[in-house]
Amino acid sequence: VRGGKMALLRFRPVRVVSEGRLFTFSCVLNSISGIRMTTPALSPTAESGNIARGLVKEGNSFTTGTSLSRHLSPAVKRLLDENRLEYSAIPSSGKGGRLLKGDVLQYLKGEKSRIQSRPEGGPSERGPPSPFDDVPNTNVRSVIAKRLTQAKSTIPHTYTSIDCSIDKLHQLRRKFKDDGVIVSLNDFIIKASAMTLKLVPGVNVRWTPDGPRDLPTIDVSVAMATKDGLITPIVKEADTMGVATISQTFRGLSSRARAGKLQLHEFQGGSFSISNLGMYGVSEFKAVINPPQVCILAVGSSRMEYKNSMVTSTMTVTMSSDARAVDTDLAIDWLKTFKQCIEEPSVMS
């Protein structure tokens, strides 16, 4: 085709064939099908392109060398689609009016500068202001979000639950109180967890790229909420402490945590975690493992139950386990031992 008047030019949706520096494709011109045309290659490595629109209107004349269409490279089309841009709104600098990737990037850069230079509180061209306020994350909350996402996406969690009677535990707490020593239910749970880790050492491990690693000490992390987010102070070597000492130690850790004065070694590490939401009325729940630890114990609130013609106080605990290190049998063994410690608390005093 060397010239003539444009009546109808329709490009078939067929794959463009690269022939060196030219593209060859089939089209229909004035109802004549099978006509082969060429257009300059989009780049030395281009193999396909997208015809954006015809440049010669119906009824107009054209001669050899006239550009009949504007075509887009895959990279340019992707940028336009991703940013919802019309190619006709962007000045082109390529040969024959071709729109280049650099043209789109330059346009986007200019749009970004124009938006940033708009006076604060001025009218937005994108519509009315949002009724919502974006609250930026603190560094602590950003770290928490990152670690929780990592834990849930990379650790195969399994969950095992057991009910524990805490009647004798309440009796022992009253005895402590009569002696002038104030201890909480959580203090007994920390002590019972530490004793159980000593009796079932297979859970007192840390996950490494090479597999589980046995830990030389029993250090219990206890999750608590602060104004900056969740933090886990560590009661170190909790198995060697009495309940009263654990209570005193954890009160000091809690006070420093709320004031933001914990040292790194006081909340990083640990071999096992406890999350107790029982004081908030949560009956039972499942917690997310704190890597590289392999287990966390979720403690629910106590409730009154009628068993064997007696009313008893019961709480449910659920252990989340890393299935790579702690299988179901080991988790059950640990929970049964923990239940024995809780239901016979005199051994912990």
C-alpha positions as CSV (number, residue, x, y, z in Angstrom):
1,V,0.0,0.0,0.0
2,R,1.7,3.2,-1.2
3,G,-1.1,5.7,-0.7
4,G,-4.7,6.5,-1.2
5,K,-7.7,7.6,0.8
6,M,-8.5,6.0,4.2
7,A,-11.9,4.3,4.1
8,L,-11.5,1.7,6.9
9,L,-8.4,0.3,8.5
10,R,-9.0,-2.4,11.0
11,F,-6.1,-4.3,12.9
12,R,-6.7,-7.9,13.6
13,P,-5.9,-9.0,17.2
14,V,-3.0,-11.2,16.0
15,R,0.5,-11.6,17.4
16,V,2.9,-9.0,15.9
17,V,6.0,-10.6,14.3
18,S,9.4,-8.9,14.9
19,E,11.6,-8.6,11.7
20,G,14.7,-6.8,12.8
21,R,13.8,-3.2,13.3
22,L,10.3,-3.6,12.0
23,F,7.0,-5.1,13.1
24,T,4.9,-6.9,10.5
25,F,1.2,-7.5,11.1
26,S,-2.0,-8.3,9.2
27,C,-4.9,-5.9,8.8
28,V,-8.1,-5.2,6.8
29,L,-8.0,-2.1,4.6
30,N,-11.1,-1.1,2.6
31,S,-12.6,-4.5,3.2
32,I,-9.5,-6.2,1.7
33,S,-8.2,-8.7,4.2
34,G,-4.8,-10.3,4.6
35,I,-2.8,-7.1,3.9
36,R,0.6,-7.0,5.6
37,M,1.9,-3.8,7.0
38,T,5.1,-2.8,8.8
39,T,5.7,-0.4,11.6
40,P,9.0,0.6,13.4
41,A,9.9,-1.7,16.2
42,L,9.2,-0.4,19.7
43,S,12.7,-1.3,21.0
44,P,15.6,-3.6,19.8
45,T,14.2,-6.4,22.0
46,A,10.5,-5.8,21.4
47,E,8.5,-8.8,20.3
48,S,4.9,-7.5,20.6
49,G,3.0,-4.3,20.9
50,N,-0.5,-2.8,21.3
51,I,-2.1,-0.6,18.6
52,A,-3.5,2.4,20.5
53,R,-5.5,4.1,17.8
54,G,-5.4,5.0,14.1
55,L,-3.8,8.4,13.2
56,V,-5.4,8.8,9.7
57,K,-9.1,9.6,9.9
58,E,-11.6,8.1,7.5
59,G,-11.7,10.1,4.2
60,N,-8.2,11.6,4.6
61,S,-5.4,10.9,2.2
62,F,-2.2,9.1,3.1
63,T,1.1,8.4,1.3
64,T,4.1,6.2,1.8
65,G,5.7,6.9,5.2
66,T,2.5,8.2,6.8
67,S,1.9,6.8,10.3
68,L,-1.4,5.0,10.3
69,S,-1.5,4.1,13.9
70,R,-0.1,4.8,17.4
71,H,1.2,1.7,19.1
72,L,2.3,1.1,22.7
73,S,4.9,-1.1,24.2
74,P,3.9,-3.6,26.9
75,A,5.7,-1.5,29.5
76,V,3.9,1.7,28.5
77,K,0.5,0.0,28.4
78,R,1.1,-1.4,31.8
79,L,2.0,2.0,33.3
80,L,-1.1,3.5,31.7
81,D,-3.3,0.8,33.0
82,E,-1.8,0.8,36.5
83,N,-2.2,4.5,36.9
84,R,-5.5,4.8,35.0
85,L,-4.1,7.3,32.5
86,E,-5.2,8.2,28.9
87,Y,-2.3,8.1,26.5
88,S,-3.8,11.1,24.6
89,A,-3.2,13.3,27.7
90,I,0.5,12.6,27.8
91,P,3.0,14.5,25.5
92,S,5.0,11.9,23.4
93,S,8.6,12.3,22.4
94,G,9.2,9.1,20.4
95,K,9.7,8.9,16.7
96,G,6.5,9.3,14.7
97,G,4.7,10.5,17.8
98,R,5.2,7.2,19.7
99,L,4.6,7.4,23.4
100,L,7.7,6.1,25.4
101,K,8.0,4.7,28.9
102,G,10.0,7.8,29.8
103,D,7.2,10.1,28.7
104,V,4.8,8.3,31.1
105,L,7.2,8.4,34.0
106,Q,7.9,12.1,33.5
107,Y,4.2,12.8,33.4
108,L,3.7,10.8,36.7
109,K,6.6,12.7,38.3
110,G,5.0,16.0,37.3
111,E,1.6,14.9,38.7
112,K,3.2,13.9,42.0
113,S,5.0,17.2,42.3
114,R,1.8,19.1,41.6
115,I,-0.2,17.2,44.2
116,Q,2.6,17.7,46.8
117,S,2.8,21.5,46.1
118,R,-1.0,21.9,46.6
119,P,-1.5,24.2,49.7
120,E,-2.5,22.2,52.8
121,G,-6.3,22.3,53.3
122,G,-6.8,23.3,49.7
123,P,-9.4,21.7,47.5
124,S,-8.6,18.3,46.1
125,E,-9.1,17.6,42.4
126,R,-9.7,13.9,43.2
127,G,-12.9,14.5,45.2
128,P,-14.0,15.6,48.6
129,P,-11.7,15.0,51.6
130,S,-11.9,11.6,53.3
131,P,-14.0,11.3,56.4
132,F,-11.3,9.1,57.9
133,D,-8.0,10.0,59.6
134,D,-5.0,7.8,58.9
135,V,-3.1,7.1,62.2
136,P,0.6,6.3,61.5
137,N,2.0,3.2,63.3
138,T,4.5,3.7,66.0
139,N,7.8,1.8,65.6
140,V,6.8,-0.7,68.3
141,R,3.4,-1.4,66.6
142,S,5.1,-1.8,63.2
143,V,7.5,-4.4,64.7
144,I,4.6,-6.2,66.3
145,A,2.7,-6.3,63.0
146,K,5.7,-7.6,61.1
147,R,6.4,-10.3,63.7
148,L,2.8,-11.5,63.9
149,T,2.5,-11.6,60.1
150,Q,5.8,-13.6,59.9
151,A,4.6,-16.0,62.6
152,K,1.2,-16.7,61.1
153,S,2.5,-17.1,57.6
154,T,5.6,-19.2,58.3
155,I,4.8,-21.3,61.4
156,P,2.5,-24.3,61.2
157,H,0.3,-23.7,64.2
158,T,-1.5,-26.5,66.0
159,Y,-3.9,-26.0,68.9
160,T,-4.5,-28.2,72.0
161,S,-6.9,-27.3,74.9
162,I,-7.5,-28.6,78.4
163,D,-9.8,-27.7,81.3
164,C,-8.2,-27.2,84.7
165,S,-9.9,-27.0,88.1
166,I,-8.6,-24.0,90.1
167,D,-10.5,-24.5,93.4
168,K,-7.3,-25.5,95.3
169,L,-5.5,-22.7,93.6
170,H,-8.0,-20.2,95.1
171,Q,-7.6,-21.8,98.5
172,L,-3.8,-21.4,98.4
173,R,-4.1,-17.8,97.3
174,R,-6.2,-17.1,100.3
175,K,-3.6,-18.7,102.5
176,F,-0.9,-16.5,101.0
177,K,-3.1,-13.5,101.7
178,D,-3.6,-14.5,105.3
179,D,0.2,-14.6,105.6
180,G,0.4,-11.1,104.2
181,V,1.7,-12.1,100.7
182,I,-0.3,-11.0,97.7
183,V,0.0,-13.2,94.7
184,S,-2.1,-13.4,91.6
185,L,-3.6,-16.3,89.6
186,N,-1.1,-15.3,86.8
187,D,1.8,-15.8,89.2
188,F,0.7,-19.4,89.7
189,I,0.3,-19.9,86.0
190,I,3.9,-18.7,85.4
191,K,5.2,-21.1,88.1
192,A,3.1,-24.0,86.8
193,S,4.4,-23.4,83.2
194,A,8.0,-23.3,84.4
195,M,7.7,-26.5,86.4
196,T,6.0,-28.2,83.4
197,L,8.8,-27.1,81.0
198,K,11.3,-28.7,83.4
199,L,9.3,-31.9,83.5
200,V,8.6,-31.9,79.8
201,P,11.8,-30.4,78.4
202,G,10.9,-31.2,74.8
203,V,8.8,-28.0,74.7
204,N,11.6,-25.8,76.2
205,V,13.3,-25.4,72.8
206,R,13.8,-22.7,70.1
207,W,13.3,-23.1,66.4
208,T,16.4,-22.6,64.2
209,P,17.0,-23.1,60.5
210,D,18.6,-26.4,61.5
211,G,15.7,-27.6,63.6
212,P,14.8,-27.3,67.3
213,R,17.5,-26.3,69.8
214,D,17.3,-27.2,73.5
215,L,17.6,-24.3,75.8
216,P,19.7,-24.3,79.0
217,T,17.3,-22.2,81.1
218,I,13.6,-21.9,81.5
219,D,12.6,-18.2,80.8
220,V,8.9,-17.5,80.7
221,S,7.7,-14.6,78.6
222,V,4.3,-13.0,79.7
223,A,2.4,-10.9,77.1
224,M,1.0,-7.6,78.4
225,A,-0.5,-4.6,76.8
226,T,1.0,-1.1,77.1
227,K,0.1,2.2,75.5
228,D,2.7,1.6,72.8
229,G,1.5,-2.0,72.0
230,L,2.1,-5.6,73.1
231,I,5.3,-6.5,74.9
232,T,6.5,-9.7,76.6
233,P,8.6,-9.2,79.8
234,I,10.6,-12.3,80.7
235,V,10.7,-14.0,84.1
236,K,14.1,-15.6,83.8
237,E,14.8,-19.0,85.4
238,A,11.2,-19.1,86.7
239,D,11.6,-22.7,87.6
240,T,14.0,-21.8,90.4
241,M,11.7,-19.2,92.0
242,G,8.9,-19.6,94.4
243,V,5.5,-18.1,93.6
244,A,6.0,-15.0,95.9
245,T,9.4,-14.3,94.2
246,I,7.8,-14.6,90.7
247,S,5.1,-12.2,91.8
248,Q,7.6,-9.6,93.0
249,T,9.7,-10.0,89.9
250,F,6.9,-9.7,87.5
251,R,5.4,-6.6,89.2
252,G,8.8,-4.9,88.7
253,L,8.9,-5.9,85.0
254,S,5.3,-4.8,84.5
255,S,6.0,-1.4,86.0
256,R,9.0,-0.8,83.9
257,A,7.2,-2.0,80.8
258,R,4.3,0.5,81.2
259,A,6.9,3.3,81.7
260,G,8.8,2.2,78.6
261,K,11.9,1.5,80.6
262,L,12.5,-2.2,80.0
263,Q,16.0,-3.2,78.8
264,L,16.3,-5.3,75.6
265,H,17.3,-8.4,77.5
266,E,14.2,-8.1,79.7
267,F,11.8,-8.7,76.8
268,Q,13.8,-10.2,74.0
269,G,14.4,-14.0,74.0
270,G,12.5,-16.3,76.4
271,S,11.7,-20.0,75.9
272,F,7.9,-20.1,76.3
273,S,5.1,-17.5,76.3
274,I,1.9,-16.9,78.3
275,S,-1.0,-14.8,77.2
276,N,-3.7,-14.4,79.9
277,L,-7.0,-12.7,78.9
278,G,-9.0,-14.2,81.7
279,M,-9.1,-11.0,83.6
280,Y,-10.9,-9.4,80.7
281,G,-13.7,-12.1,80.7
282,V,-12.4,-14.0,77.7
283,S,-13.4,-17.6,78.2
284,E,-10.9,-19.1,75.8
285,F,-8.9,-18.1,72.7
286,K,-5.9,-19.1,70.5
287,A,-2.7,-17.0,70.6
288,V,0.0,-16.5,67.9
289,I,3.4,-18.1,68.6
290,N,6.2,-15.6,69.4
291,P,9.2,-16.8,67.2
292,P,11.7,-18.3,67.6
293,Q,9.8,-19.8,70.5
294,V,7.7,-22.9,69.6
295,C,4.7,-22.6,72.0
296,I,2.5,-20.0,73.7
297,L,-0.2,-20.7,76.3
298,A,-3.5,-18.8,76.0
299,V,-5.3,-18.6,79.4
300,G,-9.1,-18.0,79.6
301,S,-11.3,-16.8,82.5
302,S,-12.5,-19.0,85.2
303,R,-16.1,-20.2,85.3
304,M,-18.4,-22.1,87.7
305,E,-19.4,-25.7,86.7
306,Y,-21.4,-28.3,88.3
307,K,-19.5,-31.6,88.4
308,N,-20.0,-34.7,90.5
309,S,-22.7,-33.1,92.6
310,M,-20.3,-30.2,93.4
311,V,-19.8,-26.7,92.0
312,T,-16.2,-26.2,90.9
313,S,-14.2,-23.3,89.4
314,T,-12.7,-24.2,86.0
315,M,-10.5,-22.4,83.4
316,T,-9.6,-23.5,79.9
317,V,-6.1,-23.1,78.5
318,T,-5.1,-23.6,74.9
319,M,-1.5,-24.2,73.7
320,S,-0.5,-23.1,70.3
321,S,2.4,-25.2,69.1
322,D,4.9,-25.1,66.2
323,A,4.2,-28.5,64.5
324,R,7.8,-28.6,63.2
325,A,9.1,-28.9,66.8
326,V,6.2,-30.0,69.0
327,D,3.9,-32.7,67.8
328,T,0.4,-33.4,69.1
329,D,1.5,-36.1,71.5
330,L,4.1,-33.9,73.1
331,A,1.6,-31.0,73.4
332,I,-0.9,-33.3,75.1
333,D,1.8,-34.6,77.5
334,W,2.7,-31.0,78.4
335,L,-0.9,-29.9,79.0
336,K,-1.6,-32.9,81.2
337,T,1.4,-32.2,83.3
338,F,0.4,-28.5,83.5
339,K,-3.1,-29.5,84.6
340,Q,-1.6,-31.6,87.5
341,C,0.5,-28.6,88.7
342,I,-2.5,-26.3,88.6
343,E,-4.9,-28.7,90.4
344,E,-2.3,-29.6,93.0
345,P,-0.7,-26.2,93.6
346,S,0.9,-26.9,97.0
347,V,3.9,-28.3,95.1
348,M,4.5,-24.8,93.6
349,S,4.5,-22.8,96.8
